[in-house]
Amino acid sequence: MSQLEKIYGVHAVQALLQHHPKRVKQIWLSEGRSEPRIQALLELAAQNRVQVGQAERRELDSWVEGVHQGVVAEVSPSQVWGEAMLDELLERTETPPLILVLDGVTDPHNLGACLRTADAAGATAVVIPKDKSATLTGVVRKVACGAAEVMPLVAVTNLARTLEKLQQRGLWVVGTAGEAEQEIYQQDLTGPLVMIMGAEGKGMRRLTREHCDFLVKLPMGGSVSSLNVSVATGVCLFEAVRQRQVKR
């Protein structure tokens, strides 16, 4: 099936057709799928002149790892943006920017969930290091439920240098750490903001931590010491959303 990427799941494929139809080269449906959301998908494909074929479900199973919902698309390779994209995004934004940084998150399910949450929170972009980090894959797109097609994902070579540049542009850098003295609810998150979430288990790297203006933590009242990074991301980003709405 060529070197094209395989994206799967109704929401992920639909989002591609809506936002980047030229990337979609072929759609495969499992035989017998005809419910309304599949019909809507077929209409989008027809509007964009994308060829649709049928295949047995077990054949689709062999193409991807995960629940494909009877929908698999062959698409041109994913677009991960470079550092220059950050400058462009900051120039375009009319409200205080909100940038999510994932410092070495390696689980594609967590990356997908964070992209989905970042989009829901109205974040400006998600930034990741180029090395030792999950990147856009079929699994990420499936978990993101379409957010991977609209939320800019920026991969940077040197995260510490990128943080310095963002600080020079007037953004405050807030890192999350379990040993921080201040809770996130005590921190002002209404201005231009970079929110850093550490890697699964290890947290932020030392150099990343040193570039933070503030360190915050989530209050943990139970027996566990930390939350899954995608859950913690949701709590932190939406606290920023809440504060900004109150200020407005």
N, C-alpha and C positions, 0 to 999 in steps of 0.2 A: 504493500500500500504506500509506496514512495516515502520520501523524507518529510512529508507534511506532518504537523502535529495532529493528534486526535483529541478533540474536545468532546465531552459527553455530558449528558443530562439536559433536560428540557430548558431550564432557566439559563444555563451557560450558553447553549447554542442559540437560544432566542436573543440573548444580549449581544452576541457577536453579530447576528443578522441585523439588529437594530443600530448598532454603533459602528461596526467595522465589516460591513457586508462583503467588501472586496477581498477580505481575508478568507472567506468561506469558499472552498472549492467544490465540495461535495458533501451531501448529507445522506446518512444511511438510517433507515428506520427498520425496526423489527417488524416482521410480518404480522398483520392484524391490528396495528395501532391506528385508531381512527377517532379518538375522543376529541372534545373541543380544543384543548390546548395543542394537540397535534395538528388539528386543522389550522389553527392560528399560525403555527410554525410553517406549515406548508404554504400558506398565503404569503408570509414574509419571504420565504424562499422563492416563490414565483415572482414576486415584485422585484427581487434582486437577481433574477435569472440564475439561481443556484440549482444545479441538478440534484434530484432526490432519487435515491435507489432503495431497494428493500433487501434485507438479509435475514437469515435465521438468527434468533436470539443467541444461540450458542456460538454463532460466528462472531457476533458483536462482543460476547463475553471474552472471546479469545483476543480481541483487539485492545481492550482496556482493563485496568484493574480498578474496580469500584462499581457502584450502582449506576448504570448508564441510562436507566429508565426507557430503554428501547430507542435511544437517540445518540448517534455518534456522528461527528462532523470532522472532515479533513480540512485543516486550515493552514495557512502560511504561518511561519514561526512567530512566536510570541514577541511582543514589543516590551522590553524593559528599558526605561529611559535612563539617560546619563545625567551627570551632575548639572549640565547646562539647562536641563528642563526645570530644575528648581528655581533658577533665576527667572525664567519665563513665567512660571506659575506665580511666583511672588509679585511679579510686576502686574499680573492680571487681576489678582485678588483685590476685592473692594472692602473686605472685612478683615479683622485681625486674623492672620494665618494660623492654622492649627496643623502642625506636621507631626505625624507619628513616626518614630524611629524604632525599628526592631533590631536590637543589637545581637545578632547571631541566632535568630529563631530558625531552627532547622527542620521542624516538622511541617510538611506541606499543608496538613489539615489546620494547624494553628495559623499559618500564613493566610490561608483562604478565609478563615474565620475573622482574622484581624482586618483583612481588606474589606470584608462585608461590613464590619463594625465601623471602620473608618469612613466608608461611604455613607452609612446611615447617620453618622455624627457630623457629616459635612466637612470632613478633613480636607486639607489642601492637597496632601500627598502622603504616601508611605515611603520611607527611606530604609534601605537595607544595605549592609556591606556586600561587596561583590563576592567575597570569599567566605566560606563556612556559613552559608545562609541558604535557606530554601528560596527558590525562585519560581517563576510562573511555569506550571505544568498543568496537565489535564485534571489532576487531583485538586490542585489549588483553585482552578476555575470552577470545578464542580462544587466545592465547598463554599466558594465565594458567592454562588448563586447570581452571577451576572456582574457583581461589583468589580471583578478583575478587568472588565472591559471598559470601565468608566473611571476607576480610581487610579491615578498615576502611581506607578511603582518605580522608584528611582534607586538604582544600584550605584553605590559610590565606592571608589577605590580606597579612600582614606576617610573613615567616619569622623575621626577627631578633627581633621582639617575642615570637613564639611560643617561640623558643629561650630567651629571658630568663625567660619564665613557667615553662618546664620546669625550668630551673636553680633557680628559686625553690622548686620542689617537690622539689628534692633530686636531680634527674637530672644526670648528668655528660654533657657534650657532646663527642663524639670525632669529629673531621673527618678525612677522608682527603685526603692531598696528597703528590704525588710528591717534593717537596723536604723533607718532614718528616725529622727526624733519627732518630726512633724508629720501629721496625717494630711492626706491629700485635701481633705475638707477645710483645712486651715490655710491652704495655699491659694493665692490669687491666680486664677487661670484665665482671666478675661482679656489679657493683652496678647500680642504676637507670641506664639508659643510653640515650642518643640517638646513633645512628650516622649520620653524614652522608656521602652519596656525591655528588660533583659531577657537573655536566653533561658530556655527551659532548664530549670535546676540550677544553673550557674549564675544567673542574673547578669548584670552589666559587667563588662570588662573594666579593668582598673583605669585604663586611659580614658574610656568613655565617661566613667564616674568623675574623673578629675575635670572634665569639661562641663559638668553640670553647674548651673547657678544655684539650684535648689535640689534637695533630695526629699522625697515624700514616701509615705507608706500607707497601706490600707490597714485599717484596724481589723485584727483577726480575733474573733471571740470564741472560736471553737478549738478543737484539738489539732487541726492541720495548721501548718506554718505558712502556707502560701496557696495562691490560687493558680489554676491553669492560666498561661500567659494571655490567651485569647479572652478569657473571662475578665481578667484584671484589666486588659485593654478596654473592654467595654465599660467597666466601672469608671476608669480614669477619664476616658474621652467624654463620656456623658456627664461627668461632674463638670468638665469644662463647658459643655453645652449648657448645662443648668445655670452655671454662674453667668454666662454670657447673656442668656435670656433674661435673667433677673436684672442685670445691668442695663439692658435695653429698655 
